[in-house]
Amino acid sequence: MKPIFERTKETDDHLGWVFPTTADEEPGAEPDPFNGAKSIRELYEIASPNYAGKPSVPVGLNLKNAPICVQQAQQLNI
């Protein structure tokens, strides 16, 4: 996925990472194929509806039950 940086919600003043709605919207970018999330922020809300922190990238998401499991690049084992 190659997300785009813009408003995560229409009511927000800040910008964040969003996914395109179609594969043709942004060259090289794709919609979220796993959860249908519209933004990284929405991934955090799916994982924890009461999350009050700042969504950040990179992020690791457990696809079986949706918790955010990695938030720091140093924790990624690629």
NUTI-686267 format. One record per residue (C-alpha): residue number from 0; residue in one letter; x, y, z. Coordinates in Angstrom, 1 decimal, always signed. Last residue first. Example, Ala and Ser with C-alpha at 12.3 -4.5 7.8 and 13.67 -1.06 7.14 Angstrom:
   n res     c1     c2     c3
   1   s  +13.7   -1.1   +7.1
   0   a  +12.3   -4.5   +7.8
END
This chain:
   n res     c1     c2     c3
  77   i  +11.7   -7.6   +8.3
  76   n  +11.6   -7.5  +12.0
  75   l   +9.8   -4.3  +13.0
  74   q  +10.3   -3.2  +16.6
  73   q  +12.8   -0.4  +15.6
  72   a  +10.2   +1.1  +13.2
  71   q   +7.9   +1.8  +16.2
  70   q   +4.2   +1.2  +16.3
  69   v   +3.9   -2.5  +16.3
  68   c   +1.0   -4.7  +17.5
  67   i   -2.1   -2.7  +16.6
  66   p   -4.9   -5.0  +17.4
  65   a   -7.1   -6.3  +14.5
  64   n   -8.2   -9.8  +15.6
  63   k   -6.8  -12.1  +12.9
  62   l   -5.1   -9.3  +10.8
  61   n   -2.7   -8.3  +13.6
  60   l   -1.7   -4.8  +12.5
  59   g   +1.8   -3.5  +12.3
  58   v   +2.2   +0.3  +12.0
  57   p   +4.9   +2.3  +10.4
  56   v   +3.5   +4.9  +11.0
  55   s   +1.8   +6.9  +13.7
  54   p   -1.7   +7.5  +15.1
  53   k   -1.5  +10.0  +18.0
  52   g   -2.9   +8.7  +21.2
  51   a   -6.5   +8.6  +22.4
  50   y   -7.5   +5.0  +21.4
  49   n  -11.0   +4.3  +22.7
  48   p  -12.2   +2.3  +19.7
  47   s   -9.0   +0.2  +19.8
  46   a   -8.0   -1.8  +16.8
  45   i  -10.6   -0.4  +14.5
  44   e   -9.9   +3.1  +15.8
  43   y   -6.1   +2.6  +15.2
  42   l   -6.9   +1.4  +11.6
  41   e   -9.2   +4.5  +11.2
  40   r   -6.2   +6.8  +12.1
  39   i   -4.2   +5.0   +9.4
  38   s   -6.9   +6.1   +7.0
  37   k   -9.9   +5.0   +4.9
  36   a  -10.0   +1.5   +6.4
  35   g  -11.4   -1.3   +4.3
  34   n  -10.1   -3.8   +6.8
  33   f   -7.8   -6.0   +4.8
  32   p   -7.5   -4.6   +1.2
  31   d   -6.8   -1.0   +2.3
  30   p   -7.3   +0.9   -1.0
  29   e   -4.2   +1.0   -3.3
  28   a   -1.5   +3.5   -4.2
  27   g   +1.0   +3.2   -7.0
  26   p   -0.7   +5.9   -9.1
  25   e   -3.4   +7.7   -7.0
  24   e   -7.1   +7.5   -7.6
  23   d   -6.9   +4.5  -10.0
  22   a   -6.8   +1.8   -7.2
  21   t  -10.0   +3.2   -5.7
  20   t  -10.9   +4.9   -2.4
  19   p   -7.3   +6.0   -1.8
  18   f   -5.8   +5.3   +1.6
  17   v   -5.2   +8.1   +4.1
  16   w   -2.1   +9.1   +6.1
  15   g   -2.6  +12.2   +8.2
  14   l   -3.4  +16.0   +8.1
  13   h   -4.6  +18.3  +10.8
  12   d   -7.6  +20.5  +11.1
  11   d  -10.0  +17.6  +11.3
  10   t  -13.8  +17.9  +10.5
   9   e  -13.5  +16.2   +7.1
   8   k  -11.7  +13.2   +8.7
   7   t   -8.2  +11.9   +8.0
   6   r   -7.3  +15.1   +6.1
   5   e   -4.4  +14.5   +3.7
   4   f   -1.2  +12.4   +3.2
   3   i   -1.7   +9.6   +0.7
   2   p   -1.1   +5.9   +1.4
   1   k   +1.1   +3.5   -0.7
   0   m   +0.0   +0.0   +0.0
END
